[in-house]
Amino acid sequence: MATDIRQLLLAAFDVEHREHITAIRAALRADAPDWNDVFRRAHSLKGASRAVDLPPVEAVSHRLETLFERVRTGGMALDREAASAVELALDRIEAYVAGLDGGTGPDMPGDGLDALGRLLGLTPSAPPAPAAAEPPPPSPAPPPQPALAPAPKKPAPERPAELQEPATAFLRVPAETVAALLRASADLSTTLSAKASVAEGMGRIAAALRDLQAKADSLDQTGPGQRAVAAGLATLAREAAEHARRQSASLGAVEGAAARVRAETERLALVPAETVLGPLARTIRDTAREQGREVDLAVAGLDIPVERATLQALKDPLLHALRNALSHAWQPPEARRTAGKPDTLGLVLEVALRGGRLRVAVHDDGPGPDLGRIEAVARERGLLAPESTPDAETLLRLVFEPGFSTADAIDTLSGRGYGLSVAADAARSLQGSARLEPRSPAGTSLVFSLPLSAARRSLLLVEAGGHTCALPSAAVERLVRLPRADLPHSMGRTVLPAEGDGEALPIADLAAMLGAAPDPDAARLTAIVLRSEHGRAAIAVDRLSDVRSLLVLPAPEVGGDSGLIGGTAILPGDRPVLVLDPDGLAARAGAAGTQGQAPRSDPNTTPKPGGRAAGRTTILVVDDSITTRTLEKGILEAAGYRVVVCVDGQDALDRLRAEVEPVDLVLADVEMPRLDGFGLLKALRADERFARLPTVLMTSRGDAEDVARGLDLGADAYLTKQSFDQRKLLDTIGQLL
């Protein structure tokens, strides 16, 4: 029993010690720290470590407490040397607690204790002073409590109030179990939506029976047969109505239970970013000490809940990025002083939510990107045309090329160029992007922009150009409905009048952004005013549909480069909808000029296919992803084509051979189950009926070898999803037809 209680105490201590260490670190960076609070936290950390019998942590905490007591009473100043010693001590405590296994851990290095001892004038590695010599606590200590774990030759431990009754139990759950639970929860929701239609059907049957009964009652009821029929119908109607009522009540109860399961499952999948990314700060500080470099590393937003799988995928790339920053951004203290900066290199690891996306960034205050050096290396490697004059944005994209490095020599921190290449690969694997940016007045930022995966969010469903899309409700500032005739115009664009102290906003049409035709007969404007990183934007839609809480899944690969798509959601009946990114919409609305709100008669508003008449052209779309099929089908149908879909190469081949309908062109993915795109293409070219059938391969595999293989097999075009542009797709199809 004592062992069980101690495990609970250790679990609670793990949470408590993080809170104290985080607060102490924040105080070290504050302009006017509350040293009384810092002292109390060191004192509480010492008491808590004693309660769970962790002498190494207790010893270091005691010296921290002594140091902070001298600082708060003016006995010493917390200069750079003292701050470094405190950081080292906190890192050693964190590492020791993280390594605990069954209540015991590896030996704690003595450098943290020694560094504090030197500051306090104590003998290195000396044990802590006796309890009688300790600084007095700021408040009376709680009365002694009975020992909760065997602790020979030690007084009964002092139990902080927070540890007397642990409120939270901790359980380790494999990540794959959580993922499976999420999938099962989604399947349950889909099944329940089907049951809802059954209940609705029973209700309609009951209504039809009541109608029949009414008609039977109006007939001649003199004969026994008619009376029997009327009575039977009445009985059947009552039974159907009762069954429908019970079915509806049962369904409501099950749906409520399923909603609770879904919510708890999704909450289980999300963890604070601190749980995975927190140790990175300690690792970088240790690396800096090994290199003899001082660094001031701050963290922000690590309390934000994020899907664990996303954090795990980011952990190594972020470590590479931090090491890269430590290498390229570090300058000698005298150089930093000359530039008007503090002597110590400043690094920040930041996690934030921006609109509909997750933003993870590494910032430094170093000299910033050396564009001249980047250009020279790019030319040496043949990444730039000899006569080209690249701009800064182009050069900063080149640093993500595999093996690209501007370091003069290979060292333990950088020099092989792996860091940023790994960062770019990780971002692509998460359906996101990574970019390098200069900071003002100096420094560099590496920014990951990622979709929020596996997060249930409130979504506003809208219709535009025949498509149903979703927008995060949190980004919606207000909804507007006004007569179009009353709207002013400015510089060729329809403008939403200012409200209160706000400003007038040009209106961008969502249907036009999606490559579809807006509703030409709408007498009233329906618009959404969005908030985003790019400011406010007014987006016109055909109509508002609903507000629902839905699970947002990663965006499909197709169209990811457009910046408009932030994810996908599944409506009842397995209907996928695209979740639009508010930042991407606002940026497109601001940059579109007259394209965002083209005149109704503008022929460029809707893409027009080339070649033969689109109304008589049928395109077969082959892709195993339901969201990708939906997106491609919507683009092509908006352009006027007739579209049929198949789920993989074998399905497409069987349909073509059965000659269900004439097909004029095939648009196929490469990576599919059963029969992939290469296999489908090979089979088509071997069949006389389809040897000349235009076939376009679209895939995320953009390697030169894959492109060459596809073209050698007879593909008429090969498009990659990362650089997807719907106009390029439509132009390619138009040329082939």
C-alpha positions, 0 to 999 in steps of 0.5 A, a space after each residue: 500500500 505504501 508503494 502505491 501511495 508513493 507512486 501517486 505522490 511521485 505522479 503528483 510531484 511530477 506535475 508540481 515540480 514542472 509548475 515551480 520550475 516554469 515559474 522560476 524560469 519565467 521570473 529569471 527573464 522578468 524585468 522585475 521578478 517577485 523574489 518572494 514568490 521565487 523563494 517560496 517556490 524553491 522552498 515548496 520544491 524542497 519540501 515536496 522532494 523531501 515528501 517523496 524521498 528524492 534526496 538529490 532534488 532536495 539538496 539542489 532545491 535547498 541551495 536554490 532556496 538559499 540563493 534566492 533568500 540572499 537575492 531577495 534580501 539584497 545579500 547578492 545580485 542575480 548576475 549572468 553567472 548566477 542565472 546560468 547556475 540556476 538554469 543548470 540546477 533546474 535542468 538537472 532536477 528536470 532530467 533526474 525526475 524525467 529519468 525516475 523509474 519506479 521511484 528511483 533514478 540515475 545518479 544526478 550529476 554534481 555540476 548543478 549542485 557545485 555551481 550553486 555551492 561556488 556562488 554561495 561560498 560552500 565547498 563543492 559537493 558539500 551536503 546541504 546545511 542542517 535543517 536548523 540553519 535553513 532560512 526560515 520559511 515565509 509562513 508557519 510550516 504545517 504540522 508533521 505527518 506520518 511517513 508515507 514511505 520507508 525512509 530509514 534514519 530520516 524524520 517524518 517527511 513534511 507533506 505539502 497540502 497539495 500532496 495530501 489527497 492527490 486529485 489526479 490518477 495517471 495512466 499510460 496509454 499507447 498512442 496507437 490505442 488512442 488512435 484506434 479509439 478515435 477511429 472507432 468513435 468516428 465509425 460509431 458516429 457514422 453508424 448512428 447517423 444511419 440509425 437516425 435515418 431509420 428513425 425518421 423512416 419509421 416516423 414517415 411510415 406512422 404518418 402514412 398509416 395515419 393518413 390511410 386510417 383517415 381515408 378509411 374512416 371516410 369510406 362506407 363503414 357499414 360492411 364488416 370487412 371495411 370496419 376490420 380494415 379500418 381497425 387494423 390500420 388504426 392499430 398498426 398506426 399506433 404501433 408504428 408511432 410507438 415504435 418510432 417514439 421508442 426508436 427516437 428516444 433510444 437513439 437520442 440516449 445512444 447519441 448522447 453516450 457516443 458524444 461523451 465517448 467521442 469528446 473524452 477520446 479526442 481529449 485523450 489524444 490531445 496533450 499539452 505541447 510541454 509533454 513532448 517539446 518541454 525537454 528540448 529546452 534542457 537539451 539545447 542548454 546542455 548542448 550550449 554548455 558543452 560548446 562553451 556558449 551562453 544561451 537564453 532560451 525561452 518557451 511560449 505556448 507549451 500549455 496548448 493542447 496538440 495531438 500527440 502524433 503531431 508533436 512527436 513528428 515535430 520533436 526531432 525537426 525542432 531539435 535540429 532547428 534549435 541546434 542550427 540556430 545555436 550554430 548559425 546565430 551565435 556571435 561572440 559577446 563583443 560582437 553582440 554588444 557592438 550591435 546593441 544586443 545583450 551578451 547572451 544569444 536569445 532563442 525562443 520556442 513558440 507554439 501558437 494557434 493562428 486562425 485555423 492552423 497550428 504555428 510552431 516557431 523557433 526564433 533567434 536574435 542573431 545576425 539574420 540570414 546571410 543572403 549573399 552566402 546562401 546565393 553563392 552556395 546555391 550557384 555552386 550547387 547549380 540551384 540557380 540559373 546563371 543569369 537569374 537574379 533571385 529575390 530574398 524569398 526565393 533564396 530562403 526557400 533554397 535552404 530547405 534543399 537536402 544537404 544545403 549548408 552555408 557553414 564553413 566547416 562541419 562541426 557537432 552542431 551543423 554543417 551538413 545541412 540536415 536540419 532544415 531539410 528534415 524540417 521541410 520533410 516533417 512539415 510536408 508529412 503533416 500536410 503543412 509547410 515550413 519557411 525561414 524568415 528574417 526578423 526585425 531588427 535582427 535574427 531569424 525565424 523558422 516557422 511551421 504552419 500545420 493543420 490542426 489534426 484530430 481536433 473537434 471544432 465548431 464549424 460554420 457550414 456555407 454553400 458557394 458555387 454548388 460546394 459545401 465548405 466549412 469555416 472555423 466559427 472562432 474566426 467569424 466576426 459577424 454575418 451580414 445580409 444586405 441588398 446588393 443594390 445598396 452596396 457601394 463600389 470602389 475601384 471596381 470592387 463591391 464594398 461592405 460599408 464600415 460598421 461603427 469605428 471599423 473600416 469598409 471592406 472589399 468583398 471577395 466571392 468565395 465561389 470565384 476563389 474555388 473556381 466556380 460560378 457564383 449565384 447570378 440571381 442573388 438579390 441579397 448579399 450574404 457575407 462573412 467577416 473573418 478575423 485572421 493574421 492578415 486582418 479582417 476580410 469580407 467573404 461572400 457566399 451563396 448561403 449559410 447552411 449550419 453550425 456544427 461541432 465536427 472532427 477536423 482531419 488533415 487536409 488532402 494533399 491536392 490543393 494544399 499549396 493553394 493556402 485555402 484548405 486547412 483540413 477536412 470534416 465528415 458530415 453524416 452520410 460520409 459526406 466530406 467537406 473542406 475546412 477552409 483556412 481563414 488566414 488563406 482566405 483573407 490573404 487571397 481576398 486581399 491579394 486578389 484585386 478584382 479577381 476576388 470579386 470579379 464582375 458577374 459577366 467576367 468570363 475569367 471568373 469561372 475556368 473554362 475547359 479547352 478542347 471539345 465541348 465540356 458538356 459532352 466530355 466525361 472524365 474518370 477520376 481515380 483516387 483512393 482518398 475520398 477527400 481528394 476525389 471530392 476535391 478533384 470532382 468539384 473542380 472539374 464539375 465546376 469547369 463544366 465536365 461530367 465526372 465519374 469516380 473510382 476508388 483504385 486502379 482495379 476499380 477503374 480498369 473494371 469499369 472501363 472494360 465493362 464500358 459503362 459509359 464513354 470516358 474521354 480522359 482518365 485522371 489517376 493517383 499513383 499510390 493506390 491499393 490493389 492496382 496503382 496508377 502505374 499498373 493502371 496505365 500499363 494495362 490501358 496502353 496494352 488494351 487496343 480500346 484504351 491505348 490512345 485514351 488521354 491519361 494524367 497521373 497526379 501524385 505526391 511522388 514528384 521524384 524525377 525517376 517516378 516522373 520518367 517512369 510514368 511518361 515512359 509507360 505512356 502518361 500524357 501528363 504527370 502533375 504533382 500534388 505539392 505544386 498543385 494549381 487547379 488552373 494548370 490542371 484545367 489547362 492540361 486537360 484542355 490541351 489533351 482534349 
